[in-house]
Amino acid sequence: MSSTEQRLTTSVLVIGSGGSGLRAAIELAEHGTEVLVVGKRPKMDAHTSLAAGGINAALGAMDPEDSWQQHAADTLKESYFLANPHTVQVVTEGAERGIADLVRYGMPFARETDGRISQRFFGAHTFRRTAFAGDYTGLEIQRTLIARTEALNIRTVDTVYITKLLVRENTVFGAYGFDLTTGSRYVIHADAVILAAGGHNRIWRRSSSRRDENTGDSFRLAVDAGGRIRDPELVQFHPSGLIEPENAAGTLVSEAARGEGGVLRNAVGERFMARYDAERMELSTRDRVALAAYTEIKEGRGTAHGGVWLDVSHLDREVIMRRLPRVYQTLLELQMLDITTDPIEIAPTAHYSMGGVWVRPEDHSTDVAGLYAIGEASSGLHGANRLGGNSLIELLVFGRIVGQAAAAYSVGLDAQLRSREAIAEAREEVDTLLSADGRENVRALQRAIRNIMTEHAGVVRNETGLRAGLRELDVIEHRMSEVGVHPDIAGYADLAHAFDLKASALAARATMEAAFERRESRGCHNRSDFPDIDKSLRVNLVWSGPGKISKESIPPIPAEIQALMRTVDTTGKLVE
């Protein structure tokens, strides 16, 4: 055993210190259950803090006729009927409570003069149900949750990378990991484990995630432990990601820029949305705008860097400074570009994993006893297109429910069975990588996977491309056995990148194999060789390892919710 191996014990371990992980931890602590949160990056820097637009709940603050049933109907319709109606009901019915919890923790929501929480339109919502705090709602939610965890003295360990879940007889008993700075190891024993480690959208070349996050860690940890992945092919591409500079490629330009009147033009100056959605133009849904921009670029009407122009310069300067402060600031910082006078060069960017670890809708438990998944790591709510503002409320609702479920599971255990073999395996995996001195560079292979996914599994896919992508991935996986890992004085980032690479390869395979099986175009999933929706594919695709995909039927939509479904006019509304 390594002399620098620390042993920690807790009732419930939460992996990931973003919004969903912190909300689950708060629930556990408030009910007196011991909890430990580990994150690979500082919690103030979690991905949740990047969410700009807002958080949904049918509060009826602005439109009293709104209801959770209408919110559910809008969510299911926007999902192209691939969301699980039970999951949708849990979230929409629990949304008001989720907002109340945030208020109780001190969240500074924007409010009307009479004190009501302000709510605004987001695309494809029937009513105004998106609460917000400027254009940095996610950041305020993260701050609020951190303040609450500190008030509750919740144990949080930053900069620890979890490499393996510890499992015996299909029951989780903890996790293994290492410190990113010192390399010291951790064996963490826990009755239950909550996986809140994000999605897999960083495996594309342009992504709204930053370096070293969302590389599919949740996918790899879960599958390795005996779990499965649902709908990995359903990835939302945000229409407006920056192209330059290279190290910030994919950084989002909030859709508020289009919502406030921004227009999209191609390289020859045409306002091209007229070709794709003449009625809604720039206020069309996210999947449609992304497809339109992709098509313009692919057909040769793109800009020099392979993008299109988003222009807000015709708007009043005061409006831009008041309504789009973050966009203005970001462009100044990254490109020295003044959006009040110049257009922004953008292209579709991988933004959100709508699929994820297979979970049960009622409590987000997985195939492995004691293991739960929440947030972007999980699946079931979004189907083939996510309704803007739904991801943040999902964290609040399922954070609470999963916290309660994990606490009950821990209390109900007669004993925690451990396995020396499982710990030895986890230790061996790290030792093997640390002694690896092959000629392959981990970062270069990671980039190769991102190129494969961008080329063959981007906004539009087809059989030829997916077959080619899988062949190229075979080669990468073979080369991965020859990597060299070299920690240095700055820390153990190289070892983390090697594990990121393993996760990326698994997530890429799951995504391409499922995309190959989904022979239709539905929501975010566009197959140029199968341009129509196939009614027989109104199923979830569940991936349990290379070449192993099963079809899972989706429960029927309750009649009261079905009756409320309609096509929502988004004219004049802020898009998703």
N, C-alpha and C positions, 0 to 999 in steps of 0.2 A: 504493500500500500504506500502511496505517495506520502511523504512526511508533511507536505503542505496541503493535505486534504482536510478541509473543515467539515464538521458534521453539524447540520442544523436540523431541528425537529419542530414541526408545527402541525396543527390540525388540518389546515387548508393552505396549500401553496397556490399562489396566483402568478402565472408566467406572463408578464407584459404589464407595463405601468401606464398604459393609455387610459382613455375614458372608461372602457368596459372593465378592465382589470381593477381600476381604483374604485369603481362603483360597487363591484362585487365585494371587494375588501371592506368597504365601508359597511355594507350590509352585515357581513360576518362580524365585524368588530362591534357594531351596535347591538348585536344579539349575543355578545359575550363569547364568540368563538375565536380561538387563536388563529391568526392569519399572518402569512409572510408574503410580501410582494417582491418579485425580482424582475428587473428590466435590464435590457442590454444597453440602453442609452439613458441618460438622466431623465427623470419623469417629467420635468418641465419641458423637455424637448420631444415628448411623445408625438406620434403622428396626428393624434386627435387635435392638437393645437393648430394644425393647418386648416381645419375645416372652417370655411368662411361663412357660408350662406345662412344657416339657421337650423332650428330644431322643430319638428312638427308635433302638434297635439291639437285635437278638436276641442279647444277651450271655449270656443264661441265668443271670445272677447270682442272680436270685430264683426263676426257673422254668427248671430245667435242660433241660426238654423243648422249650423254644422253639427256633426255627430261622429262618434267613433265608427259607426257603421258606414258613414259616407267616406271617411278616411280609409277604412278597410276596402271599400269598393274601388276607390281611386288607386290604391296600392296594387290590388289584384289585377285591375285592368292594365295598369302601366307595366306590370310584370309579364305581360303577354301570357297570363294564366299559368305561369310556371312557379309562382310563389305558393307556399303551403297555406291554405286558408286558416288553419288552426294557428300557425305562427303569426300570421297577419292579425288575427283577432286578439291574440295575447298582447301584441305591441300596441295596436290602436286603442284597445280598451284600457290598457295600462298607462297610456301616454300622459294623461292629465296628472296622474299620481307621480309620474317621472318628473314632470315640470315642477310640481309642488315640492318634491324632494330637493331639487336644485335651488328653489327659492329658500327653502329651509336652511340650506347650506350657505346662503348668501349670494346667489348668482345675480349679477346686475343686469337683468333684462332691460331692453328699451321699453319704455312705458308711455302710455298716452297721458294727456294732461290730468285726467281724472284718476290716474293710478293703475288703470288696466294694463296688462301686458300687451304691448303692440304685437300685431301679427300681420304678415304680408303674404302676398301671393307668391307661390313658386309654381313652375310649370306643371300642368296637368293635375293640379289640385282644384277641386270644385270651389272651395272657399279659402279665405285667408286664414291659414292655420300654422304659418311658420313664424315662431318667435325667434328673436335675434338679439345680438349685442353688437351694433355697428356691422363691419364686415369681418369680424374676428370672433364669431360666436364660439367656435371650437376652442380657441385659446382661453376665453373666459370660463368655459365649462371645465377645462383642464385645471385652470388656476383654482377654481371653486372646489373641485374634487380634491386637489392636493391640500388645500387649506383644511378641509374636513378630515383627511387622513392624518394630518399633523395634530389636529385637535384631539383625535382619538388615539394618538401615539401608535399608529400602525407601523409595524416593522417593514421598512422598505430597503432593499439592497440594490443599488444602481450598478451598472457596468458589469453585470454577471450574465454570461452567455450560457443558456441551457442547451446541452448537446443531446440529451437523451432522457426520455421518461423511463422511470424504473417500474417494471411490470413483473408480476408473478401470477401465473395461472389466470391471465386476462384481467388482473386487478392491479390498478396503479398503486404504488406505495411511495412515490416521490420522484425526484429528478436528479440528474447529474449535470454539473456545469463547471465553468472556470471564470476567473476574474480577468477581464479584458486588459487590465493594466499590469497586474502582477503575475498572472498565470496560475495563481493558487486555485486549487480545485474545491468544489463543493459537493458533498453528498447531502441532499435534503430529503429527509423522511417526512411524509405527509399522508394523512388518511385519504384526502381528496386533492385533486389537482384541477385548477381552472386554466385552460389554455386561452390566452387573450393576446396572442402574439401577431395579430394582423394577417394581411392577405398575401398575394403573390404578384402584384402589378409591377414590381421593380424588375421582373424578368423580361420586360420590353425595353427597347433602347430609349424611348422617350416615355417618362413616367412622372406622375405628380408626386411620387414618393422620393425621398432623398436617398443618397447613397447609404447602403448598409441597413436598409429597413424594407420590410415587405418583400423578402426574397423567397417566401413560401415556407418559412420556418415552421409555422403551425401545421402545414400539410405534412412535412417530413416527420415531425415529432409524433403526430397522430397516427400516420400510416405505419411508422416504425413500431408503434406501441400496439397496433392491431386495429386501428380505426380505419375509416374510409373517407373518401372525398366526394362531395355531391356538386355536380354542375361546374367543374373547374373551367369549362370553355366559356362560361358566361361572365365576361369581363367588360366593365363599362369603360369606353374610351371617351374622355372628356374632349369636347371640340377644340378647346383653346389652351394649348400648352406652348410655352416658349420654345424656340429652336436654339437660340443663342443665349448666353455662352454655353459651350459644350457641357461644362460641369454643372450647369443648372437646367439642361434640356428637359423639358416636360413640366417645369414650374408652372403652376396654374395662373391663368388670368381669369379671375372670377367671372362667372356668367352674369353677375350683376352688370358687367360692362355692356353686354348685349341687352339686358333687361332695362338699362337706363337709356337705350337708344343707339348703341354702337352698331355699325354696319359691317358686313363681311364683303370683301371684294377679292377677285382673283388678280393675277399679275397683269392682265390687260384692262383692269379697272372695272370689270362687270360686277354688279351686285348679284352674285350667283345664286343666292337662296331662292330667287324667283323660279329657278328651274326645278327645285326639289320640294318646296312647300310655299307656293305663291301666297297662300292665305296668311300663314303665321310668320313667314320669312325668318328673320334671326331669332324669333321667339318660339321656333319649333322645338321638339323634344331633343334631348341630348344625343340619342342614338342617331337621329336623322341629320342633325347638324354635323356630327362627326363624319357620317357617311358622305355628306355633300362635300365637305372640305377634302376628304380623302379622294373622292372621285375627281374633283377639280385638279388636284395635284397629280394624280395618276394619269390623267388625260393630257397633261402637258401645259396646264394653265396655272401652274404654281409659281411661287416666287423663286428667286435665285437659290435660296437655301432649302427649297422644297416645302413651302408653306403657303398660307394665304394671308391677306391683310385684315386685321380687325381695327376699325377706325372709330375713335370717339372724339376726334379733334374738332368736329362740328358742334359739339355740345358746349354749353357755357362753361367757362373755366371754373366758376364758383360751384356749379353742379358737380363737376368732376372732383374737386377738392373735398366737397362735403359727402358725396355719395360713393366715391371710389378711391378713398384715401390710400388703401393698401395697394391697389393696382398701381396708382401713381408712384408710390414710394418704391415698390418692387422694381418697376421699369427704370427708374432713376438709378437705383443701386446696381442693378445687373447690367444695364446697357447704356446708361447715361442718356436715356431716351425720355423726352418730355411728351407724354401722351396727350397733352392739351394742344400740341401742334403737329405731332407725327403719328402715323399708324403703327400698329404692333404686328410683327410677323409671328404667326402662330401655326400650329399643326395639331391634329388629334394626338392625344397622349393617354397612355394606359392609366386609369384612375382608380378603379375600385373593383375588388373581387366580389362578385355577387354570389358566386358559389363559395364553398369552403368545406370544413370538416362536417361530416354527416352527424346530425344531432336530432334528438327527439324534440318535437315542437313544444311540449309542455314544460320541460325543465333543462333543455339543451344538454342532456346527458348523451354520451357517445356509446360506441360498441364496447368500450373498455370500462369495467366497473370502477366508479370513483373518478372518472375523467369527464370533464365538461369543457365545452368550447363556447366562447361568446365573441360578439363584435364581428369584425371583418374576417376573423378566423372561422366563423360558423356559416351556416347556410339556412335557407328556408324563407327568408322575408322578401327578397328582392326579385327573384325569378330572372327574366331576361332583360329587365330594365328597372333601375332603381329610381324611385320617386325622390327627388331632391329633398333633403332635410330629414329623410327617414333613418339614415344611418346613425345620427346622433341620438335620436329617441330610442332606437334599438338598444344602445349601450345602457341607457338608464333603466329601461324596463327589464331586460334580461340580466343586467348586472344584479338587480335586486332579487329576481327569481332564482338565478343560479347560486347566488350567495346563500339563500335560504335552503336550496336543495343540497348544496355541498355540506352545509352545517348539519342538516338532518342525516345525511349519509354518514358523516363522521361520528355523530352521536350513536348511530345505530350499529356501528362495527363492534363485534365481540373482541376482535384482536386484529392487529395489523400484521399480515404475513409479509416477511421480507425475503429477499433472495440475494445471497452473496454472489451467485453467478451473474445476476443481472448487473450488479454494481461492478463486478470485475470486467464484464463486457463493455460497459460504458467507459471505464478507466482505460481499457485496452484500445478503444476507438480513438481516444485523445492521444494516448501514447504513440500509436501507430502514425497518426498524422504529424505529430511533433518530430518524429524521427524520419519523416519522408523527405528525401533529398533528390527527387526526380527532376527532370529538365522542364516539365510543364509549369507554366505560371498560372496561378489560381485566378488572378484578375483577368488575364487574357482569355481563359476558358469561360469565365463569367460573361465577358463581353461577347464571346462567340455565341453563347446561348441567347443573349439579348438580341443579337443580329438575326439568329434563326427565327425567333419568335416574331420579330418585327417584319421580317421578310415573308414568312409563311403562315403566321397565325395572328395577323394584325386586325385592322378594322374589317377587311374582307378576306375570306378564306376559300379555298377550293381543294378538291381531292389531290390534284397533282402537287400543289404546294405543300399540303400537310404530309403527304408521303415523303416528299423531298426533305421536309423539316425533320421528320422522324428518323430518316436515314442519317442526316447530318448530326442529329442528337446521339445516335448510336456511336458515331465516331468520337464525339466529345466525351461520352461516358467511358469509352475505352481509354482515351487520353487522360482521364481523371485519375487513373491508377498510377500515373507517372508524375504526380504533382510534387513540388518541393514546398515545404512550409518552413519559414524562417522568422521566428519572433525576433524582435530587436529591442534596443534600449527604449523605444517608444511604447512597447507593450506587445500584446498578443493579438493584434488586429489580423495578422496574416492567418492565424489559426481560425479566427472567426470567419474570415473570408472563405476558408476551405469548407467550413460547415455550411455557409451561405450557398456555396457552389453545389454541394450535395442537395440542398433544399431546392435550389433553382432547377436542377436537372430533373428532380422528381416532379416538381410543379409543372415544368415544361412538357414532360411526357404525359402527365395526366390531362393537361389542357389540350394538347394536340390530338391525343387519342379520343377524347370526348368530342372535340370539334369535328373529328373525322366521322364519328358515329351520328352526330346531329346533322342529318342530311336535309336541312331546311334553312330558311332565313327567318329568324324570329328575334325581334328586339335588337340587342347588341350583337347578336350572332348572325353575320351575313355570309352566306355561301353563294358565290357567284354561279356555281354549277347547280344549285338548288334554290332559286330566288324566291320561292313561295313558302308559306307556312304549311306544314304537314300536320293535319289534325291528329294523326296517330302518334306524333311525337310530342304531344302534350304530356310529357313525362319528365322526371328528373333522371339524369344519368349519374350513376354511382360508380366511382372508380376505386378498386381495391388493390391495385398493383398493376404492373405492366401487362397490357392486353386483357385486363379483367374489368369489364364494364357491364353493369346490369341496369335495366330500366325499372324505375320505381314509379308506381302510379300515384297521382296526386288526389287527395280527398276532394269530394264535391264542395262547391261554394254554397254556404247556407242561403236559402231563398231570400231572406230579408236583405242580404248584402247584394246578391245577384240583381235584385230589383232596382238597386241604386246605381248600377253601372251605366255610364254614359260617356260620350266623347266630350272631353272638356275643352271648351274654347279658351285658348291661352292669349288671345289678343290683348295687348296692353299689360300683360302680367310679367312679373319677373320670372325668368326661366329657372329650371331646376338648380 
